[in-house]
Amino acid sequence: MISQPQEIRVPLIISDEFLPPIIADLPLIAKSDETIKQRYPSQELEDVFEDKVYYFFRFMKFDVEKLGRGKRGPDGIAKDRENHYAIIYDCKCRKDKFSLHAADERTIIEYIQENKKVLKREGMEKIYFMIISSDFNILEKQLRKIKIISGASSIILMRAEHLLSILKRYYMDPNIDKDDLEGLFAITGVIREPNIRDVLGA
């Protein structure tokens, strides 16, 4: 019996030219890169970061509500009304890895609990919480604690560079929709490139 050759999956490499210029520098902003500060001399990088993450969700066709800028609370909420889920998100510019302290844990739990009831009334059956930064130094037990106490469906740690990876795939593959994306958002922990490939395709 002649064996059939195995299919080799080649990773999809998508040019950055597919990215909208307004968010192409998102990873540098997330890292508080010194060169990027010169590009936005009159703005706080945290504010620029929040704006660009907002644009990301808009490009992905979520219904996005901005909540940041001086108010106590998360930076925004992205809603997928068709699939009945919402992502409460918070943006953190960091040169080093972002860490969670006990006070941060309590704050995130408050953010989720304060918004959950309203979102449930709007028909959002699943509530995800996403932290977006350059990188993370957070223990799994911290995420489990937050998830259990808050009642969130998952606690997602998303590197800014991986937001762009998701967006490029979204633009390249018309079959990807927000129902597919929910497979990523259901992961508690750091979203890595292999996760993106597994859920959205090589």
Backbone hydrogen bonds, N-H to C=O, Kabsch-Sander energy under -0.5 kcal/mol:
donor,donor_aa,acceptor,acceptor_aa,energy
3,S,1,M,-0.6
9,R,7,E,-0.6
10,V,8,I,-0.7
12,L,202,A,-4.3
13,I,11,P,-0.5
14,I,12,L,-0.6
18,F,15,S,-1.7
19,L,16,D,-2.0
23,I,20,P,-1.9
24,A,20,P,-0.7
24,A,21,P,-0.6
26,L,23,I,-1.8
29,I,25,D,-1.9
30,A,26,L,-2.4
31,K,27,P,-1.4
32,S,29,I,-1.7
33,D,28,L,-2.4
37,K,33,D,-1.3
38,Q,34,E,-0.7
39,R,36,I,-1.0
40,Y,36,I,-0.8
40,Y,37,K,-0.6
43,Q,40,Y,-1.5
47,D,44,E,-0.5
48,V,44,E,-1.9
49,F,45,L,-3.0
50,E,46,E,-2.3
51,D,47,D,-2.2
52,K,48,V,-2.3
53,V,49,F,-2.3
54,Y,50,E,-2.1
55,Y,51,D,-2.1
56,F,52,K,-2.1
57,F,53,V,-2.1
58,R,54,Y,-2.0
59,F,55,Y,-3.1
60,M,56,F,-1.7
61,K,58,R,-1.9
62,F,57,F,-2.7
63,D,79,K,-2.5
64,V,62,F,-0.9
65,E,77,I,-2.6
67,L,75,D,-2.7
68,G,75,D,-1.3
73,G,71,K,-0.6
75,D,89,Y,-1.4
76,G,89,Y,-1.5
77,I,65,E,-2.2
78,A,87,I,-2.7
79,K,63,D,-2.7
80,D,85,Y,-3.1
81,R,79,K,-0.7
84,H,80,D,-0.8
85,Y,80,D,-1.7
86,A,126,K,-2.2
87,I,78,A,-3.0
88,I,86,A,-0.5
88,I,128,Y,-3.1
89,Y,76,G,-2.8
89,Y,87,I,-0.5
90,D,130,M,-2.3
92,K,132,I,-2.9
94,R,30,A,-3.2
98,F,135,D,-2.7
100,L,137,N,-0.5
101,H,99,S,-0.5
105,E,101,H,-2.3
106,R,102,A,-2.1
107,T,103,A,-2.1
108,I,104,D,-2.6
109,I,105,E,-2.3
110,E,106,R,-2.2
111,Y,107,T,-2.6
112,I,108,I,-2.4
113,Q,109,I,-2.7
114,E,110,E,-2.9
115,N,111,Y,-1.3
116,K,112,I,-2.0
117,K,113,Q,-0.8
119,L,115,N,-2.3
120,K,116,K,-2.6
121,R,117,K,-2.0
122,E,118,V,-1.3
123,G,120,K,-1.5
124,M,119,L,-2.6
125,E,84,H,-1.6
125,E,123,G,-1.0
126,K,84,H,-1.5
128,Y,86,A,-3.0
128,Y,126,K,-0.5
129,F,154,S,-2.1
130,M,88,I,-2.9
131,I,156,I,-2.9
132,I,90,D,-2.6
133,S,131,I,-0.5
133,S,158,M,-1.7
134,S,30,A,-0.5
137,N,98,F,-2.8
142,Q,139,L,-0.6
143,L,139,L,-1.5
144,R,140,E,-2.6
145,K,141,K,-2.1
146,I,142,Q,-2.2
147,K,143,L,-2.6
148,I,144,R,-2.6
149,I,145,K,-2.5
150,S,146,I,-2.5
151,G,147,K,-1.9
153,S,127,I,-3.2
154,S,127,I,-0.7
156,I,129,F,-3.5
156,I,154,S,-0.5
157,L,189,G,-2.8
158,M,131,I,-2.9
158,M,156,I,-0.6
159,R,157,L,-0.5
160,A,133,S,-2.1
162,H,159,R,-1.1
163,L,159,R,-1.1
163,L,160,A,-0.5
164,L,160,A,-1.3
165,S,161,E,-1.5
166,I,162,H,-2.1
167,L,163,L,-2.3
168,K,164,L,-2.5
169,R,165,S,-1.8
170,Y,166,I,-2.2
171,Y,167,L,-2.1
172,M,168,K,-1.9
173,D,169,R,-2.4
176,I,173,D,-1.6
180,D,177,D,-0.6
181,L,177,D,-1.9
182,E,178,K,-1.3
183,G,180,D,-1.6
184,L,180,D,-0.5
184,L,181,L,-1.4
185,F,181,L,-1.9
186,A,182,E,-1.4
187,I,184,L,-1.8
188,T,186,A,-0.5
189,G,155,I,-2.0
189,G,187,I,-0.6
191,I,157,L,-2.7
192,R,190,V,-0.5
195,N,192,R,-0.6
196,I,192,R,-1.8
197,R,193,E,-2.6
198,D,194,P,-2.5
199,V,195,N,-2.1
200,L,196,I,-3.0
201,G,197,R,-1.9
